Amino acid sequence: MMHMQTFHKSEKLVSRKTISSLFQKNKGITCYPYKILWQKEDLNTKFPAQICITVPKRSFKKAHDRNYIKRKIREAYRKNKSLLYTSLQEKNINVAILLIYVGKEDMDSVALEKKMIQLIQQLNETIA
């Protein structure tokens, strides 16, 4: 298995078709400050999950604020995705994930990471 503490380009969800179908199916979990929409998907990648991270313009008007939060979320995901990957590989499932930051204010990296771990655990329980 490849080194787990990385975030490859092929782990990013960029397919517009998949992203719009995630919004329509709306199988979601909320764990403040995150909301996650997910679906089982046949991904053309060696990774069991692809993720798209969004921070709404409504909550954070300035692009640099949104980018800063996305960077912190990506880092929290990168450090803890092995929890998700091992579970998905045991179940032999591939998922597409849309992670939305629903918080109204910026949080520190430590808090974001704790919540990310909780979110991944909830996702592991939900995905059957």
TORMIDREN-570975 format. One record per atom (N, C-alpha, C, O, CB): x, y, z. Coordinates in steps of 0.2 Angstrom, whole numbers, padded with zeros to 4 digits, always signed. Each point is the difference from the previous one (the first is absolute). Glycine has a CB too. Layout:
<sites>
XYZ...
</sites>
This chain:
<sites>
+0004-0006+0000-0004+0006+0000+0004+0006+0000+0006+0000+0003-0015-0006+0003+0007+0011-0010+0004+0006+0000+0000+0004+0007-0004-0001+0004+0001+0002-0016+0007+0004+0012+0001+0004+0007-0006+0003+0001-0003+0004-0004+0015-0002+0002-0015-0003+0008-0007+0003+0002+0000+0007+0001-0006+0003+0000+0003-0014+0004+0008+0014-0002+0000+0007+0002+0001+0005-0006+0003+0006+0001+0002-0010+0010-0007+0002-0016+0000+0004-0006-0007+0002-0003-0005-0003+0002+0017-0002-0005-0012+0010-0001-0007+0002-0003+0002+0001-0008+0002+0005-0002-0007+0000+0013+0004-0011-0015+0001+0000-0007-0005+0004-0004-0006+0001+0003+0012-0012-0001-0005+0013-0008-0004+0003-0004-0006-0004-0002-0006+0002+0000+0015+0005-0004-0008-0014+0004-0005-0005-0002-0005-0001+0006-0005-0003-0001+0013-0002-0007-0006+0008+0014-0005-0001+0005-0005+0006+0000-0005+0000+0004+0014-0006+0003-0008+0011-0011-0005+0005+0000-0006-0001-0005+0001-0003-0005+0009+0011+0007-0015-0007+0001-0006-0001-0004-0002+0006-0005-0001+0006+0003-0004-0013+0006+0006+0006-0015-0001+0006-0005-0005-0001-0005-0002+0005-0003+0014-0003+0005-0015-0008-0002-0005-0001-0005-0007+0003+0001-0003-0001+0006+0008-0010-0007-0007+0016-0003-0006+0004+0001-0006-0004+0001-0004+0001+0003+0010+0008-0010-0006-0014+0003-0006-0005+0000-0001-0003+0006-0005-0001+0003+0007-0001-0015+0004-0001+0015+0000-0003+0007-0002+0005+0005-0004-0002+0004+0013-0006-0008-0006+0014+0004-0002+0005+0005-0007+0002+0000-0003+0000+0005+0015+0004-0006-0015-0003-0005-0007+0002+0000-0005-0006+0002-0005+0001+0003+0008+0007-0013-0001-0014+0008-0004-0006+0003+0001+0000+0007-0005-0003+0004+0007-0003-0015+0003+0008+0014+0001+0000+0008-0005+0004+0003-0003-0001+0005+0015-0001-0006-0013+0008-0002-0005+0005+0002-0007-0002+0000-0004+0001+0004+0012+0008-0007-0009-0013-0003-0007-0003-0001-0002-0005+0005-0005-0001+0003+0006+0004-0015+0004-0008+0013-0002-0006+0004+0000+0002+0007-0004-0002+0004+0010-0006-0012-0001+0012+0010+0000+0003+0007+0000-0005+0005-0004+0001+0005-0002+0009-0009+0010-0015+0004+0001-0004+0006+0005+0003+0004+0006+0000-0002-0009-0011-0005+0001+0014+0012+0005+0004+0004+0001-0001+0007-0005-0003+0003+0002+0011-0011+0008-0006+0011+0002+0000+0007+0002+0007+0002+0004+0003-0004-0001-0015+0004-0006+0015+0006+0003+0006+0002+0003-0001+0007-0002-0003+0004-0007+0009-0010+0015-0003+0006+0004+0000+0006+0003+0007+0001+0006+0001-0003-0003-0014+0002-0006+0017+0004+0002+0007+0000+0008+0001+0001+0002-0003+0004-0013+0006+0000+0014+0001-0008-0001+0004-0005-0001-0003-0007+0001+0004-0005+0004+0005+0012-0005-0015-0008+0000-0003-0007-0007-0003-0001-0004-0002+0004+0016-0001-0003-0013+0003-0008-0006-0004-0002+0003-0004-0006+0004+0002-0004-0013+0006+0007+0007-0015-0003+0003-0004-0005-0005-0003-0004-0005-0003+0003+0015+0001+0004-0010+0002-0014-0004-0004-0004+0004-0005-0004+0006+0001-0002-0013+0009+0000+0004-0016+0002+0004-0006-0003-0004-0004-0004-0006-0001+0001+0014+0002+0009-0005-0005-0014-0003-0006-0004+0005-0005-0002+0006+0002-0001-0015+0006-0003+0007-0014+0003+0004-0005-0002+0001+0002-0008-0005+0001-0003+0001-0010+0012+0010+0008-0011+0002+0002-0007+0005-0004-0002+0005-0002+0003-0008+0013-0001+0003-0013-0009+0005-0003-0003+0005+0005-0002-0001+0003-0005-0006-0013+0001+0013+0010+0007+0005+0006-0001+0005-0003-0004+0003-0006+0001-0005+0012+0010+0005-0003-0016+0005-0002-0004+0007+0002+0003+0004+0004-0003-0011-0003-0007+0008-0003+0016+0006+0001+0004+0002-0005+0004-0004-0004+0002+0001+0016-0002+0009-0012+0003+0003-0005+0004-0002+0001+0007+0001-0004+0005+0008+0002-0012-0012+0008+0009-0002+0002+0006-0008-0002+0002-0004+0000-0005+0013+0009+0005-0011-0011+0006-0006-0002+0001-0005+0005+0001-0006-0001+0000+0010-0009+0005-0002+0017-0005-0004+0005+0001+0003+0006-0004+0006+0001+0000-0010-0005+0012-0001+0008-0014+0002+0007-0003-0004+0005+0003-0006-0001+0002+0008-0004-0013+0001+0011+0013-0003+0005+0004+0000+0007-0003+0005+0001-0004-0002-0008+0014-0008+0010-0010-0001+0007-0002-0001+0005+0006-0005-0002+0004+0001-0002-0016+0008+0009+0014-0001+0004+0006-0003+0007-0002+0003+0003-0005+0006-0010+0011-0014+0009-0003-0003+0006-0002-0001+0005+0006-0002-0003+0005-0003-0002-0015+0006+0011+0009-0001+0005+0006-0005+0005-0004+0002+0003-0005+0009-0005+0012-0017+0003-0004-0005+0005-0004+0002+0007+0001+0003+0003+0005-0011-0011-0003+0007+0011-0008+0002+0007-0001-0005+0004+0005+0002+0006+0002+0002-0007-0014-0010-0001+0013-0005+0003+0004+0003+0001+0007-0001+0006+0003-0008-0011-0009+0013+0001+0009+0003+0000+0007+0006+0004+0000+0002+0004+0005-0008-0015-0002+0010+0010-0008+0007+0003-0001+0000+0004-0006+0002-0003-0005+0003-0006+0012-0005+0015-0007-0001+0004-0006+0007+0001-0004+0000+0000-0006-0009+0006+0012+0015-0006-0002+0006+0001-0003+0003-0007-0002+0000-0005+0004+0002+0015+0003+0001-0010-0013+0002-0007-0003+0006-0002+0004+0001-0006+0001-0004+0009-0012+0007+0001+0014+0006-0002+0004-0002-0003+0006+0003-0005+0003+0004+0014-0008-0013-0007+0008-0003-0004+0006-0002-0007-0002+0001-0004+0004-0004+0016+0001-0001-0012-0010-0002-0007-0002+0006-0004-0002+0000-0006+0002-0011+0011-0006+0016-0003+0001+0006-0004-0002+0003-0002+0006+0003-0006+0001-0002+0012-0012+0000-0002+0016+0003-0001+0006-0003-0006+0004+0003-0005+0003+0001+0017-0002-0011-0012+0000-0004-0005+0003+0001-0006-0004+0001-0006+0003-0009+0014+0002+0007-0008-0011+0001-0006-0005+0007-0004+0002+0000-0006+0000-0008+0011-0009+0013+0000+0009+0007-0003+0001+0000-0004+0007+0003-0005+0000+0002+0014-0007-0008-0006+0012+0000-0003+0007-0004-0007+0000+0002-0005+0003-0001+0017+0002-0007-0012-0009-0004-0006+0000+0004-0005-0004+0000-0006+0002-0011+0013-0002+0014-0005-0006+0004-0005-0004+0005-0003+0004+0001-0007+0000-0003+0013-0010+0005-0002+0014+0006-0003+0005-0003-0005+0005+0003-0005+0001+0003+0016-0003-0012-0009+0005-0003-0005+0005-0002-0006-0003+0001-0005+0003-0005+0015+0003+0001-0010-0012-0002-0006-0004+0006-0004-0002+0000-0006+0001-0010+0012-0006+0015-0003+0003+0007-0003-0002+0002-0004+0006+0003-0006-0001+0000+0015-0008-0003-0006+0015+0003-0004+0005-0004-0006+0003+0003-0004+0002+0002+0015+0001-0011-0010-0004-0005-0005+0003-0004-0005-0005-0004-0004+0002+0003+0012+0007+0003-0007-0016-0004-0004-0005+0002-0007+0001-0004-0004-0003+0004+0014-0005+0005-0012+0011+0002-0008+0000-0006-0003+0004-0001-0006-0001+0013+0008+0001-0015+0001+0005-0006-0003+0004-0006-0001-0005-0003-0006+0000+0006+0012+0010-0004-0002-0015-0005-0001-0005+0002-0005-0005-0004-0005-0002+0000+0016+0003+0010-0011-0003+0003-0005-0006+0000-0007+0003-0002-0004-0004+0008+0013-0001-0004-0010+0011+0000-0007+0002-0007-0003+0000-0001-0006-0001+0012+0008+0008-0016+0002-0004-0007-0002+0000-0003-0002-0007-0003-0005-0001+0002+0012+0012+0003-0002-0015-0003-0001-0007+0003-0006-0004-0003-0004-0003+0001+0016+0003+0009-0013+0002+0003-0006-0004-0003-0006+0003+0000-0005-0003+0011+0012+0001-0012-0008+0009-0003-0006+0003-0007-0001-0003-0001-0006-0002+0007+0008+0012-0010+0003-0012-0006-0001-0002+0000+0000-0008-0005-0002-0003+0000+0008+0013+0011-0005-0013+0001+0000-0007-0005+0005-0004-0004-0002-0004+0008-0010+0005-0004+0018+0002-0005+0005-0003+0004+0006-0002+0005+0002+0003-0014-0006+0005+0007+0008-0013+0003+0006-0002-0006+0005+0001-0006-0001-0002+0014-0004-0006-0006+0011+0011-0005+0005+0001+0003+0007-0003+0006+0002+0000-0010-0008+0010-0001+0010-0012+0001+0007-0002-0003+0004+0006-0005-0001+0002+0005-0001-0015+0004+0007+0015-0001+0004+0006+0000+0008-0002+0004+0002-0003+0000-0011+0011-0009+0012-0005-0001+0007-0001+0000+0003+0007-0005-0001+0004-0001+0001-0015+0011+0003+0013+0001+0003+0007-0001+0008+0000+0003+0003-0004+0005-0013+0007-0014+0012+0000-0001+0007+0001+0001+0002+0007-0002-0003+0005-0007+0002-0014+0012+0007+0009+0002+0003+0006-0006+0005+0002-0001+0005-0003+0013-0005+0001-0016-0002+0007-0006+0004+0002+0001+0004+0005-0005+0004+0002-0002-0013-0006+0013+0009+0007+0001+0005+0006+0000+0007-0002+0001+0002-0006+0006-0010+0011-0009+0013-0001-0001+0007-0002+0007+0004+0002+0001+0005-0003-0014-0006+0005+0017-0002+0002+0006+0003+0001+0006-0005+0000-0001-0006+0000-0005+0014+0008+0012-0005-0009+0006-0004-0001+0002-0004+0007-0001+0003+0005+0005+0005-0014-0002-0014+0008+0002-0004+0006+0007-0001+0000+0003+0000-0006-0014-0005+0007+0014+0003+0004+0007-0002+0000+0001-0007-0002-0004-0004+0000+0007+0012+0009+0003-0009-0012+0002-0006-0003-0001-0006+0004-0002-0006-0002+0010+0012-0004-0007-0006+0013+0000-0005+0005-0008-0002+0000-0002-0006+0000+0012+0010+0007-0014+0001-0006-0007-0002+0000-0003-0003-0006-0004-0004+0000+0003+0014+0008+0003-0007-0014-0002-0003-0006+0002-0007-0001-0004-0004-0003+0005+0015-0002+0005-0013+0007+0002-0007+0000-0004-0004+0004-0001-0006-0002+0013+0010+0000-0013-0002+0009-0004-0004+0004-0007-0002-0003-0002-0005+0000+0008+0010+0010-0009+0001-0013-0007-0001-0003+0001-0005-0006-0005-0004-0002+0001+0016+0006+0010-0011-0008+0001-0004-0006+0000-0008+0002-0003-0004-0003+0009+0014-0002-0003-0011+0011+0000-0007+0002-0007-0003+0002-0001-0005-0002+0013+0007+0006-0016+0002-0001-0006-0001+0002-0005-0002-0006-0003-0005-0001+0004+0012+0011+0000-0002-0015-0003-0001-0006+0001-0006-0004-0004-0004-0003+0004+0016+0002+0007-0014+0001+0002-0006-0004-0003-0006+0004-0002-0005-0004+0013+0011+0000-0011-0006+0010-0003-0006+0004-0007+0000-0001-0003-0006-0001+0011+0007+0010-0012+0004-0010-0007+0000-0001-0001-0003-0007-0005-0004-0001+0003+0014+0008+0006-0008-0012+0000-0002-0007+0001-0007+0000-0004-0004-0004+0008+0015+0000+0001-0014+0007+0001-0007+0000-0006-0004+0003-0001-0005-0003+0014+0008+0005-0016+0000+0003-0006-0004+0003-0006+0000-0005-0004-0005+0000+0008+0008+0012-0004+0003-0016-0006+0000-0004+0001-0004-0006-0005-0003-0003+0003+0015+0007+0008-0012-0007+0001-0004-0006+0000-0007+0001+0004-0003+0004+0003+0012-0009-0012-0013+0002-0001-0007+0002+0003-0004-0006+0000-0006+0000-0010+0008+0007
</sites>
